[in-house]
């Protein structure tokens, strides 16, 4: 065996030993450091949750994070590294070098995917639900009226885009061209509905960026429910949206043209001030979980990106219920004027919507 081969073998052995030492170092670091021993302020800044909320989340997810390996990553670290990623939009390198989450890049990536999926599957039904009981509807309507003076509002609706990397051209289930939105980047168009307290009561992250807000609404389960309720006699409950949506008896949108000082103009002003709830909800959501921001591209497949979006929405609601204040500023991303879609005359819904909106103005303004 010549000298060059001996030198190469020696180098390879040294590199292998170095990798083993690094694994041992990371394992020792994660086993000896306790993130919960840091200050409350540092913990909240790092994980975007308080210690109490993080412990609650860990306790709820731990039964689903069983592992048979004795050297497996503890469940609490899997949850914390996911919170770190969601909160900062920092990918594997950034989180992997954190002094409180000293894990390898592959472990971090797997942890994010697994934890977000578990949150979506096990916690989302509990934390994100559209009101269907009379009691819950009354509470939400009363809250909107107390804050804004708008009667009968069940929620505010809007779409928001979350940028993702282009799916591979070989992905037949997710053709990359359908994810290009009208601004020219790949995204998922997320339908959000919120109540007056900025709590998310509906979230749909199934559709690519090329699908319009109004189209997502027309295919949604919430619309089917609202329509069924209207047909069963509930004519006093409605959502409010911008002019990108079509007018329906259960979905109020602003008038396209109004005379200043007219009842229609006053209606538009009232609707706009009330609809600010969804703008603020989206701003708080992306301000707390910055992985969803426009310049923080999600480097995941559309399916995994959807789990990340759902998990962020669930955690947002947990934080809202706990009155956990966001330390950073609320993020209001640049938003183009809504693109008005051609009206769809389905069973005279447009005419019924105009009548419902006119009756509301006559009775309340």
ABEGO torsion letter per residue (X at the ends): XBAAAAAAAAAAAAAAAAAAAAAAAAAAAAAABBAAABBAAAAAAAAGBBAAAAAAAAAAAAAAABBABAABBBAAAAAAAAAAAAAAGBBAAAAAABAABBBBAAAAAAAAAAAAAAAAAAAAAAABBBBABAAAAAAAAAAAAAAAGBBGBAEBBBBBBBBBBBBBAABAABBAAAABBAAGBBBBBBBBBBBAAGBBABBBAABBAABBAAAAAAABAAAAAAAAAAAAGBAABBBBBBAABBBBAABBBBBABBBBGBAAAAAAAAAAAAAAAAAAAAAAAAAABAAABAABBBBBBAAAAAAAAAAAAAAAAAAAAAGBBBABBBBBBBBBBBBBBBBBBBGGAAAAAAAAAAAAAAAAX
